């Protein structure tokens, strides 16, 4: 099997343990194909039987460890090995160079100069390509001296053993490679028996396995046997007493058919390492609406609250009315921002006793009541606290803010432009005084050299803007706002 189908086979790995939890050492796994088949894509016939083994630690391997003492004969006069006591072990290696553990150790004594001939054991595994022989003068410190080839090849130690860098192997590295069922036509399974090193069958065996994974598949039987009865069951079905209390898994629904789930140490929802009796870390319960507590959902408006012993449905208490405050200016809504800032014209003071913050106008240097005239009285905040009409007057005063329709001069020195402005309310005639204050000159290299008012009528007047300078670098000039006031006696 190994020689025929290795190039197409998957690998069986893992560790086999007995009912006591101890590893099953140096046992034989006998795979019997349930019906003859062909390798997919090649037409090669797959042998109906194959052998794998377990090593000293119970791990599944492809070549068995040698269990018998080395078969050694001594000849004198034909070699140069010096007289003395030597220790010999051997291992098997396969065609890919993988090696087994070493055999039991044999002590050999040469009473004269000669050689030692190491022959293959009576039972030579089919998966082995030969033996590696280890010899040394100290027990347990043997090193590799050379290899034999095939099931009949011998190794001759003709000279005194030398110390090499190749020491006795510490693990059997040969893989258990076998044609997986999903690479065989027709699709079936294996009957697998487990025989101890003494030739006894283990209880619970043989078993029916189905190996899937293709030509490079890996089945780790430490996770459970790939049992098969016409339907794939892998990992091994849930057991009431798994070996060494090992972890088990489900790939479908678990229906308790009305029975309770008892003595749960910790139940993890969304976590494989629960730290609490009920550990909810993610998943449906945290991302969707609703779950029941103590078998019920409470009533509308209840919260999950503590009674000092556990959490359950209960009153949420009286919640305060929550207002979401908007800010307006002149009845128009402003864009909502995360902060409301008070400018220096206001004073803020934390009133800790009343658990509030007080906001008021900032104080000025005016002494309350010190500024008075016949018409108004002002307090220390600059607020008018008293006022009267005062003497009657026929004087008419009109303020005017101009922020549109303002002309722009041409580019160059002493260029000018004019535009006409209308009063909101006509004066009695043109005999009024008008004063205007322009804002800063606007534009690249702008210089406002002259600002003139002319052509007053009862309803309009004209404003002229003029550039300055003679350097030739002046640009077009305008202003964005002009504040004016007209006074008619």
ZISULFEN-V805449 format. One record per residue. N is the residue number from 1. NEAR is the number of other ideal C-beta (glycine too) atoms within 8 Angstrom. D_FIRST is the distance of its C-alpha to the first C-alpha in Angstrom with 1 decimal. Layout:
BEGIN
n	near	d_first
N	NEAR	D_FIRST
N	NEAR	D_FIRST
END
This chain:
BEGIN
n	near	d_first
1	12	0.0
2	12	3.8
3	5	5.5
4	9	5.1
5	14	5.8
6	8	7.5
7	5	10.7
8	10	10.7
9	13	9.5
10	16	12.2
11	11	13.0
12	13	14.1
13	12	17.2
14	11	20.3
15	10	21.8
16	12	21.8
17	10	25.3
18	9	26.9
19	5	30.0
20	4	32.2
21	7	30.7
22	7	29.4
23	12	25.9
24	12	23.4
25	10	22.8
26	10	20.0
27	13	18.4
28	10	14.9
29	14	13.2
30	11	11.3
31	14	9.8
32	10	10.5
33	13	10.7
34	8	14.4
35	6	14.3
36	6	12.4
37	11	12.4
38	10	12.4
39	14	11.7
40	7	15.3
41	3	17.2
42	7	15.1
43	4	14.9
44	9	11.4
45	8	9.9
46	14	7.0
47	9	5.5
48	6	7.8
49	9	6.7
50	10	5.2
51	12	7.9
52	12	10.3
53	15	13.9
54	13	17.5
55	14	19.8
56	9	23.5
57	8	24.6
58	12	22.1
59	11	20.1
60	13	16.4
61	16	14.5
62	12	11.1
63	14	12.7
64	11	15.2
65	15	18.9
66	13	20.5
67	8	22.9
68	9	24.8
69	7	27.7
70	10	27.5
71	10	28.0
72	11	31.2
73	7	33.8
74	10	37.0
75	9	39.1
76	9	42.6
77	7	44.4
78	7	41.4
79	13	40.6
80	8	42.7
81	14	41.2
82	7	44.4
83	6	45.1
84	7	44.2
85	8	41.7
86	15	38.2
87	16	35.4
88	15	31.7
89	14	28.4
90	14	24.9
91	16	21.7
92	16	18.2
93	14	17.1
94	13	13.9
95	4	13.9
96	4	15.3
97	6	18.0
98	10	17.3
99	12	18.8
100	16	19.1
101	11	22.4
102	13	24.5
103	12	25.0
104	7	28.3
105	12	31.2
106	10	32.8
107	8	36.5
108	11	37.5
109	7	41.1
110	15	42.2
111	5	45.8
112	7	46.2
113	10	44.8
114	12	41.5
115	13	37.8
116	16	34.7
117	12	31.6
118	15	28.4
119	8	25.8
120	10	22.1
121	8	21.9
122	5	21.4
123	5	18.1
124	8	15.9
125	9	12.6
126	7	9.6
127	9	9.2
128	13	12.9
129	7	14.7
130	11	18.0
131	15	20.8
132	13	23.5
133	16	26.8
134	15	29.5
135	12	33.0
136	12	36.4
137	7	39.8
138	6	39.7
139	7	37.6
140	7	35.0
141	7	35.9
142	13	33.6
143	15	32.4
144	9	29.7
145	11	31.0
146	7	28.1
147	9	24.5
148	12	23.0
149	6	20.3
150	7	17.5
151	6	17.3
152	5	20.8
153	10	22.6
154	9	25.6
155	13	27.6
156	9	31.4
157	15	33.8
158	8	36.9
159	9	39.0
160	6	40.2
161	12	37.5
162	7	38.3
163	5	37.6
164	7	35.1
165	4	34.2
166	6	30.6
167	8	30.8
168	10	28.6
169	11	25.9
170	4	26.9
171	7	23.5
172	13	19.8
173	8	18.7
174	13	15.0
175	9	13.4
176	13	10.9
177	10	8.9
178	15	7.1
179	13	7.9
180	15	11.5
181	12	13.3
182	10	16.0
183	12	13.8
184	15	12.9
185	6	15.7
186	6	17.0
187	6	17.2
188	10	16.5
189	9	15.1
190	12	13.1
191	10	14.8
192	13	14.4
193	10	16.2
194	14	17.6
195	10	18.6
196	10	21.2
197	8	21.4
198	4	23.9
199	5	21.7
200	6	23.4
201	9	22.1
202	11	23.5
203	5	25.9
204	4	24.9
205	9	21.4
206	8	19.3
207	9	19.4
208	12	18.3
209	12	16.8
210	13	16.4
211	14	14.9
212	12	17.0
213	10	17.8
214	9	16.2
215	9	14.2
216	6	16.1
217	12	16.7
218	9	17.3
219	15	17.7
220	7	20.0
221	13	20.2
222	6	23.4
223	7	25.0
224	9	23.9
225	7	21.1
226	14	19.9
227	12	21.2
228	11	21.2
229	6	23.4
230	3	23.5
231	5	25.0
232	7	23.4
233	9	24.9
234	10	24.2
235	7	25.3
236	10	25.8
237	6	29.0
238	5	32.3
239	7	32.7
240	3	36.1
241	3	35.1
242	7	32.1
243	7	30.7
244	6	33.1
245	4	34.9
246	6	32.3
247	3	33.0
248	10	31.9
249	5	32.4
250	7	33.3
251	3	32.6
252	4	35.3
253	4	38.7
254	5	39.5
255	4	42.0
256	7	43.8
257	4	45.6
258	3	48.9
259	5	47.9
260	4	48.9
261	5	46.8
262	4	48.0
263	3	48.2
264	7	46.7
265	4	47.0
266	10	47.0
267	8	46.2
268	10	45.2
269	10	45.9
270	9	44.5
271	9	43.4
272	3	40.4
273	5	42.7
274	9	45.7
275	5	48.6
276	6	51.0
277	7	51.0
278	8	50.8
279	12	49.7
280	9	50.2
281	9	49.3
282	7	48.5
283	9	47.5
284	5	49.4
285	9	51.9
286	8	53.1
287	6	53.1
288	5	54.4
289	2	57.4
290	5	57.7
291	4	56.3
292	7	57.8
293	11	59.2
294	6	59.7
295	4	58.9
296	7	61.6
297	6	62.5
298	8	66.1
299	5	68.9
300	3	69.7
301	4	70.8
302	9	69.4
303	7	67.4
304	7	64.7
305	10	67.0
306	6	66.9
307	7	69.1
308	3	68.5
309	4	65.5
310	5	63.2
311	6	63.1
312	10	64.1
313	12	66.1
314	10	69.7
315	6	72.7
316	8	72.3
317	4	75.9
318	3	78.6
319	6	77.4
320	4	80.0
321	4	80.9
322	5	79.0
323	4	80.8
324	4	79.3
325	4	82.3
326	7	83.1
327	8	85.6
328	8	88.4
329	6	91.1
330	4	94.0
331	4	92.0
332	6	89.2
333	6	85.7
334	8	84.3
335	4	80.6
336	5	79.0
337	5	77.9
338	2	76.3
339	4	79.6
340	5	83.3
341	4	85.4
342	6	89.1
343	5	91.1
344	4	93.7
345	5	96.4
346	10	95.0
347	8	94.8
348	8	92.0
349	7	92.4
350	6	90.0
351	9	91.9
352	5	89.7
353	4	92.1
354	5	91.8
355	5	88.1
356	5	88.8
357	7	89.4
358	8	92.9
359	7	93.5
360	8	97.0
361	9	98.9
362	9	99.0
363	6	102.4
364	7	104.8
365	2	107.7
366	11	110.3
367	5	112.3
368	6	112.3
369	7	115.6
370	6	116.8
371	7	116.4
372	7	118.9
373	5	121.2
374	5	123.2
375	7	120.2
376	9	117.0
377	10	115.8
378	10	112.4
379	10	110.4
380	8	108.3
381	10	105.3
382	8	107.3
383	7	107.5
384	7	110.7
385	6	112.0
386	6	115.4
387	6	116.8
388	7	119.9
389	4	121.0
390	6	123.5
391	4	126.3
392	4	125.9
393	5	125.1
394	5	124.9
395	7	122.5
396	9	119.4
397	8	116.2
398	10	113.0
399	7	109.7
400	11	107.4
401	8	103.9
402	13	102.9
403	7	99.1
404	4	98.9
405	6	100.8
406	12	101.5
407	9	102.0
408	8	100.3
409	13	102.3
410	6	101.6
411	7	100.0
412	8	102.6
413	10	105.6
414	10	108.1
415	13	106.4
416	10	107.3
417	10	106.6
418	9	108.4
419	9	107.5
420	9	109.5
421	12	108.9
422	6	110.2
423	12	111.4
424	5	109.9
425	5	113.5
426	6	116.5
427	14	119.2
428	7	122.8
429	6	123.3
430	7	122.1
431	7	124.0
432	12	121.1
433	6	119.5
434	11	115.8
435	6	113.6
436	11	110.0
437	7	107.3
438	10	104.5
439	8	101.0
440	4	99.4
441	10	99.4
442	9	96.0
443	10	94.4
444	4	93.5
445	7	96.5
446	13	98.5
447	10	102.0
448	13	104.3
449	8	107.8
450	9	110.0
451	10	109.8
452	7	112.9
453	10	114.1
454	7	116.7
455	7	118.0
456	9	118.3
457	7	119.2
458	7	119.3
459	7	115.7
460	10	114.0
461	12	114.1
462	11	112.4
463	14	110.2
464	12	109.8
465	16	107.0
466	13	107.4
467	15	105.2
468	10	106.6
469	10	106.5
470	5	107.2
471	6	104.1
472	6	102.4
473	6	99.2
474	15	100.1
475	9	97.7
476	10	98.3
477	16	99.6
478	13	99.4
479	13	99.3
480	7	97.2
481	9	99.9
482	13	103.7
483	10	105.5
484	13	109.1
485	10	112.0
486	12	115.2
487	10	118.4
488	11	121.4
489	6	124.6
END
